[in-house]
């Protein structure tokens, strides 16, 4: 009997410790899949489970991902891409069919625990030049009405993940309490907010302190983090020591200005990239997440909403080497895990500040330990620039850019990196390491102390043509310019 009591007590203690060591209950993760060699969905879901992450945000309703999530109890935000909004806005029947095929299909006991439907993704970005202004709200209405009519709208809510540029403070009063929705979409945003409130759905916003640094060289570095070391912004006696709080509370003020200051807010994306820019460093990412996770675990909230639970989805889980680099080369490096599911830096999801690593992906299989490098006996180097440009058009060369992990190598290093990146994307096919006689396969790792020459993972097939086509030429052009400049200097 005593042994049983001791065992029961031990189990109780373990249960308490387990709960105390679990991730913040509000914590979710974005799962993007724009990669030439994406991790298998089952491996990704296993990573989520191994790390205690109970919420995930998708950017579509890929059947393989949905199948892997079935039965796990992980709460899911599924998504409708922007290019589908017009059709759903024009036809309520199409919205009904979409809900049937992408929500109700998975909504059963032992199926996928769908919590939200993301209608579009940042559709009001000013860079879209109004392409989705007239279709987003009607699509939102039709999807939520379809959920309601299906009898599931009480537990599955439609929302629109919006960029933080949909609100701002006037230039003559740059404080959070002066926040208002952007003047060109003020009426539309008011309609959306009222509709969300009517349906008990949250406002979803993506907040990126990193972008404040990226877009403004004069932005104070410490204000992007949560250390409390930055010079505070004084908003009528309320002190803001970080840009995340200031941004969030600017939204709270904008919501209050249209009569819904208490509308729940979900942070759909927040994170820090680790390569592709001088501020995109693993050390900065570690610092940023340590501060954010500590606050989430303590339900610190913000000055306008103190001591409140905030639902947050980190962006993102894994690096995506086929993302567009139009916003910046850092776009391919948002993952807290590398392309192969390995952690980049210490990260304690409990917010307790422990020096611990995330649990990596299990069972990842790699291609053979073979790289592609510049042929040391190559004679016709006049073709080098064009071949580097070709390689970087169809593979990720963003680490070669200024301020990135592979910046500063000589011409041979730049060429070898580009050739190897292409070779790995092409699954190490023999013909992918020739480049008009400029390259040769090697079993000697060309990596340096700061620059990793990757060996890609096995995915069972070559990269899909559509994914390959999505790789921007801008990355290739940047690498070409870099290589040619160094060619002039060193050769």
C-alpha positions in Angstrom: 0.0 0.0 0.0 2.8 2.4 0.9 4.5 1.6 -2.4 1.4 2.5 -4.3 1.0 5.8 -2.4 4.6 6.6 -3.2 4.1 5.8 -6.8 0.9 7.8 -7.0 2.7 10.8 -5.4 5.6 10.5 -7.8 3.2 10.4 -10.8 1.4 13.5 -9.4 4.7 15.3 -9.1 5.7 14.3 -12.6 2.3 15.6 -13.9 2.9 19.0 -12.2 6.4 19.2 -13.6 5.2 18.2 -17.1 2.6 20.9 -17.1 5.0 23.5 -15.7 7.5 22.7 -18.4 5.1 22.7 -21.3 4.9 25.5 -23.9 2.7 28.6 -23.2 -0.9 27.5 -23.8 -1.3 30.5 -26.2 1.6 29.4 -28.4 1.1 28.2 -31.9 3.4 27.8 -34.9 3.1 28.7 -38.6 3.8 25.8 -41.0 4.9 27.0 -44.4 5.8 24.6 -47.2 7.4 26.7 -49.9 10.5 24.5 -50.1 12.2 22.5 -52.8 12.6 19.6 -50.3 9.9 20.0 -47.7 9.9 17.8 -44.6 7.3 15.0 -44.8 4.0 16.2 -43.1 4.1 13.4 -40.6 7.6 14.4 -39.6 6.5 18.0 -39.1 3.5 17.0 -37.0 5.8 14.8 -34.9 8.0 17.8 -34.3 5.0 19.8 -33.1 3.9 17.0 -30.8 7.5 16.4 -29.5 7.8 20.0 -28.6 4.3 20.3 -27.0 3.0 22.7 -29.6 -0.8 22.5 -29.6 -1.7 25.1 -32.3 -0.6 25.3 -35.9 -1.4 27.8 -38.7 -1.4 26.6 -42.3 -1.4 28.6 -45.6 -3.8 26.2 -47.4 -5.6 22.9 -46.8 -3.0 20.5 -48.2 -4.5 16.9 -47.9 -1.2 15.4 -46.7 -0.8 18.0 -43.9 -4.5 17.6 -42.9 -4.1 13.8 -42.9 -1.0 14.0 -40.7 -2.8 16.4 -38.2 -5.9 14.1 -38.0 -6.4 12.6 -34.5 -3.6 14.7 -32.9 -5.8 17.2 -31.1 -3.6 20.0 -32.4 -5.8 23.1 -33.1 -5.5 24.2 -36.7 -6.0 27.4 -38.6 -6.6 26.4 -42.3 -6.3 29.0 -45.0 -7.6 30.2 -48.3 -5.0 31.7 -50.7 -5.5 35.2 -51.9 -6.0 34.1 -55.5 -9.2 32.3 -54.5 -10.9 35.2 -52.8 -12.5 36.6 -55.9 -14.3 33.4 -56.7 -15.5 33.0 -53.1 -16.6 36.6 -52.9 -18.8 36.4 -56.1 -20.5 33.1 -55.3 -21.8 32.0 -51.9 -22.3 28.5 -53.4 -18.5 28.3 -54.0 -17.9 29.2 -50.4 -20.3 26.5 -49.3 -18.5 24.0 -51.5 -15.1 25.1 -50.1 -16.3 24.6 -46.5 -17.6 21.2 -47.4 -14.4 20.1 -49.1 -11.9 21.7 -46.8 -13.5 21.9 -43.4 -16.5 19.6 -43.0 -14.5 16.8 -44.7 -12.0 16.8 -41.8 -14.4 17.8 -39.0 -15.3 14.5 -37.3 -14.3 12.7 -34.1 -10.7 11.7 -34.6 -10.3 14.1 -37.5 -8.7 17.5 -37.6 -9.4 20.0 -34.9 -10.0 23.1 -37.0 -10.4 26.3 -35.0 -10.1 29.0 -37.6 -10.3 29.6 -41.4 -7.9 32.3 -42.6 -9.6 34.1 -45.5 -6.6 35.3 -47.5 -3.2 36.3 -46.2 -2.3 40.0 -45.7 -4.6 41.0 -48.6 -4.5 44.7 -47.9 -0.7 45.1 -48.3 -0.1 48.4 -50.1 2.2 46.5 -52.4 -0.8 44.6 -53.8 -2.1 48.0 -55.2 -5.7 47.2 -54.1 -6.0 43.9 -55.9 -8.0 42.3 -53.1 -9.8 45.4 -51.6 -13.2 44.5 -53.1 -13.2 40.8 -52.6 -11.8 40.1 -49.1 -14.8 41.2 -47.1 -17.4 39.4 -49.3 -15.3 36.3 -49.2 -15.1 36.5 -45.4 -18.8 36.9 -45.1 -19.5 34.0 -47.4 -17.1 31.6 -45.7 -18.4 32.5 -42.2 -22.0 32.2 -43.3 -21.2 28.8 -44.9 -19.7 27.7 -41.6 -22.8 29.0 -39.7 -25.1 27.2 -42.2 -23.2 24.0 -41.7 -23.8 24.2 -38.0 -20.1 24.6 -37.1 -19.8 28.4 -37.0 -20.1 28.4 -33.2 -16.7 26.7 -32.9 -14.9 27.4 -36.2 -14.4 31.1 -37.0 -13.4 32.8 -40.2 -10.8 35.6 -39.8 -8.4 37.6 -42.1 -4.7 37.6 -41.2 -3.7 41.2 -41.8 -0.4 43.0 -41.9 0.2 45.7 -39.3 0.2 48.3 -42.1 -3.6 48.4 -42.0 -3.4 50.7 -39.0 -1.1 53.6 -38.0 -0.8 56.7 -35.9 -0.8 60.1 -37.4 2.6 61.6 -38.2 2.0 64.5 -35.8 1.2 62.1 -32.9 3.1 58.9 -33.2 1.8 57.1 -30.1 -0.2 53.9 -29.7 -3.3 55.6 -28.2 -3.7 57.6 -31.5 -4.0 54.5 -33.6 -6.5 54.4 -36.4 -7.1 52.2 -39.4 -5.4 53.3 -42.6 -7.4 56.1 -44.2 -7.8 54.5 -47.6 -9.4 51.4 -46.1 -11.0 52.8 -42.9 -14.6 52.1 -43.9 -13.8 48.6 -45.1 -11.9 47.8 -41.9 -14.8 49.1 -39.9 -17.1 46.7 -41.7 -14.8 43.8 -41.2 -14.3 44.5 -37.5 -18.1 44.7 -37.0 -18.6 41.4 -38.8 -15.9 39.7 -36.8 -17.5 41.0 -33.5 -20.9 39.9 -34.6 -19.7 36.3 -35.2 -17.4 36.2 -32.1 -14.4 35.9 -34.3 -11.0 37.4 -33.6 -9.0 40.0 -35.4 -5.8 38.4 -36.7 -2.7 40.6 -37.2 0.9 39.8 -38.2 3.5 41.9 -36.2 7.2 41.9 -37.1 9.6 44.0 -35.0 12.4 42.8 -37.3 10.9 44.7 -40.2 11.2 47.9 -38.2 14.9 47.5 -38.2 15.1 46.3 -41.8 13.1 49.2 -43.2 14.8 51.9 -41.1 18.5 52.1 -40.4 17.8 54.7 -37.7 15.4 52.5 -35.7 16.8 51.8 -32.2 17.9 48.2 -32.0 16.9 47.6 -28.4 13.4 48.8 -29.1 12.9 45.7 -31.3 13.4 43.4 -28.2 11.8 42.8 -24.8 14.8 43.5 -22.6 13.5 46.8 -21.3 16.8 48.5 -22.2 15.4 50.8 -24.9 14.6 54.4 -24.3 10.8 54.3 -23.8 8.1 56.0 -25.8 5.9 58.1 -23.6 2.2 57.9 -24.5 0.5 60.2 -22.1 2.3 58.7 -19.1 2.2 55.1 -20.5 5.8 54.0 -21.2 6.5 51.6 -24.1 9.8 49.9 -24.1 9.4 47.7 -27.2 7.8 48.0 -30.6 5.7 44.9 -30.3 3.7 46.4 -27.4 3.4 49.7 -29.2 2.3 48.1 -32.4 -0.3 45.8 -30.7 -1.7 48.7 -28.7 -2.0 50.9 -31.8 -4.3 48.2 -33.1 -6.2 48.2 -29.8 -6.7 52.0 -30.2 -7.9 51.5 -33.8 -10.4 48.9 -32.8 -11.6 51.2 -30.0 -12.1 54.0 -32.4 -14.6 52.0 -34.4 -16.4 50.8 -31.3 -14.8 47.4 -30.7 -11.9 48.0 -28.4 -12.5 44.6 -26.7 -12.4 42.5 -29.8 -10.1 39.5 -29.3 -6.8 39.7 -31.1 -4.8 36.8 -32.5 -1.2 37.4 -33.5 -1.1 35.3 -36.6 2.7 35.8 -37.3 5.6 37.0 -35.2 9.2 36.0 -35.4 12.8 36.8 -36.4 14.8 35.5 -39.4 18.3 34.1 -39.1 19.9 34.9 -42.4 19.6 37.1 -45.5 20.2 40.5 -43.8 22.6 42.2 -41.4 20.0 42.1 -38.7 18.8 38.5 -39.5 21.0 36.7 -37.0 20.5 33.6 -34.9 21.7 35.5 -31.9 19.1 38.2 -32.4 16.4 35.5 -33.0 17.3 33.8 -29.8 17.1 37.1 -27.9 13.8 38.0 -29.5 12.1 34.7 -28.8 13.4 34.5 -25.2 11.8 37.8 -24.4 8.5 37.0 -26.2 8.1 33.5 -24.8 8.7 34.7 -21.2 5.9 37.3 -21.7 3.6 34.7 -23.2 4.2 32.3 -20.3 3.4 35.0 -17.8 0.4 36.4 -19.6 2.0 39.8 -19.3 -0.1 41.4 -22.0 0.5 44.9 -23.1 -0.2 48.3 -21.5 -3.6 48.6 -23.2 -4.4 44.9 -22.3 -2.4 44.0 -19.3 -2.3 40.5 -17.8 -4.2 39.1 -20.7 -3.9 35.8 -22.5 -2.6 36.5 -26.1 -2.9 33.8 -28.7 0.3 33.9 -30.8 1.6 31.9 -33.8 5.4 32.0 -34.2 6.7 32.4 -37.8 7.8 30.0 -38.6 8.6 26.4 -38.0 11.0 25.5 -40.8 13.0 27.4 -43.3 11.5 27.6 -46.8 14.1 27.9 -49.6 11.6 28.5 -52.4 9.8 31.5 -50.9 9.8 34.8 -52.9 12.6 37.1 -51.9 10.8 40.2 -53.2 10.4 41.5 -49.6 14.0 40.7 -48.8 16.5 37.8 -48.8 15.6 37.0 -45.2 12.2 35.5 -46.4 13.7 32.1 -46.7 15.1 32.0 -43.2 12.3 32.5 -40.8 12.3 29.0 -39.3 13.2 28.2 -35.7 14.3 24.9 -37.4 16.6 24.5 -40.3 15.3 23.1 -43.6 16.0 19.6 -42.2 14.1 20.1 -39.0 17.2 20.7 -36.8 17.1 23.5 -34.2 19.1 26.6 -34.9 19.6 28.0 -31.4 18.5 27.4 -27.8 14.8 28.1 -27.3 12.7 27.4 -24.2 9.0 27.3 -25.2 8.0 27.3 -21.6 9.3 30.8 -21.3 11.4 29.9 -18.2 14.6 30.9 -20.0 16.3 27.5 -19.8 19.2 26.8 -22.1 17.4 24.0 -23.9 17.0 23.1 -27.6 13.9 22.2 -29.4 13.3 18.5 -30.2 14.5 18.0 -33.8 12.6 16.2 -36.6 12.9 12.4 -36.4 14.0 10.0 -39.0 15.2 12.6 -41.5 17.1 11.0 -44.4 19.7 12.9 -46.3 21.2 12.6 -49.8 24.7 11.2 -49.9 27.5 13.3 -48.4 28.5 14.7 -51.8 28.9 18.4 -52.6 29.4 20.3 -55.9 32.3 22.8 -56.0 34.3 24.9 -58.4 36.7 22.8 -60.5 40.2 23.9 -59.4 41.5 23.1 -62.8 38.8 25.1 -64.7 40.3 27.3 -67.4 37.5 29.3 -68.9 36.4 31.5 -66.0 34.8 34.0 -68.3 31.7 31.8 -68.1 31.7 31.8 -64.3 29.3 34.7 -63.7 26.6 33.4 -66.1 26.8 29.9 -64.5 26.5 31.3 -61.0 23.5 33.4 -62.1 21.9 30.2 -63.6 22.5 28.2 -60.4 21.1 30.9 -58.2 18.0 31.4 -60.4 16.9 27.8 -59.5 18.4 27.5 -56.0 18.7 29.6 -52.9 21.8 31.8 -52.8 20.5 34.3 -50.3 23.2 33.4 -47.7 25.8 35.0 -50.0 24.2 38.4 -49.7 25.6 41.3 -47.7 25.4 40.7 -43.9 24.5 37.0 -44.4 26.3 33.9 -43.1 28.2 33.2 -46.3 29.1 36.8 -47.3 32.8 37.5 -47.6 34.0 34.4 -49.3 36.3 34.6 -52.3 35.2 33.9 -55.9 35.8 30.1 -55.5 33.7 30.0 -52.4 30.8 32.0 -54.0 30.9 29.8 -57.1 31.0 26.6 -55.0 28.1 27.7 -52.8 25.9 28.5 -55.9 26.9 25.3 -57.7 26.2 23.1 -54.6 22.9 24.8 -53.9 21.7 23.9 -57.4 23.2 20.4 -57.2 21.3 19.7 -54.0 18.0 21.1 -55.3 18.4 18.7 -58.3 18.9 15.8 -56.0 22.6 15.5 -56.8 22.0 14.4 -60.4 25.4 14.0 -62.2 24.5 16.5 -64.9 23.6 19.1 -62.2 27.3 19.5 -61.3 29.0 20.4 -64.5 28.3 24.1 -65.4 30.2 23.9 -68.6 33.1 22.2 -67.0 33.4 24.7 -64.2 32.2 22.3 -61.4 33.0 18.9 -60.0 31.4 16.7 -57.3 33.4 16.3 -54.1 33.2 14.4 -50.9 35.1 17.1 -49.1 32.8 19.4 -47.2 33.4 23.0 -48.5 31.6 24.5 -45.4 33.4 27.2 -43.4 33.0 28.2 -39.8 30.1 30.5 -40.6 28.8 29.2 -43.9 27.1 25.8 -44.2 27.1 24.1 -47.6 23.9 22.0 -47.3 23.3 18.4 -48.1 19.6 18.2 -48.9 17.1 15.8 -47.4 15.5 12.9 -49.3 11.9 13.6 -50.3 11.4 10.7 -52.8 11.1 12.9 -55.9 12.7 15.9 -57.6 11.5 19.3 -56.7 8.1 20.0 -58.3 8.4 22.3 -61.4 5.9 24.8 -59.9 8.1 25.1 -56.8 11.2 25.5 -58.9 9.5 28.2 -61.0 8.7 30.2 -57.9 12.3 30.8 -57.1 13.0 34.5 -57.8 15.6 35.6 -60.3 16.4 38.4 -57.9 18.4 36.0 -55.8 20.4 34.9 -58.8 21.0 38.5 -59.8 22.3 39.4 -56.4 24.7 36.5 -56.3 25.8 37.3 -59.8 26.6 40.9 -59.0 28.4 39.8 -55.9 30.5 37.2 -57.7 31.4 39.6 -60.6 32.5 42.3 -58.1 34.8 39.9 -56.4 35.9 38.5 -59.7 37.1 42.0 -60.7 38.9 42.4 -57.4 40.5 39.0 -57.0 41.2 37.8 -60.6 
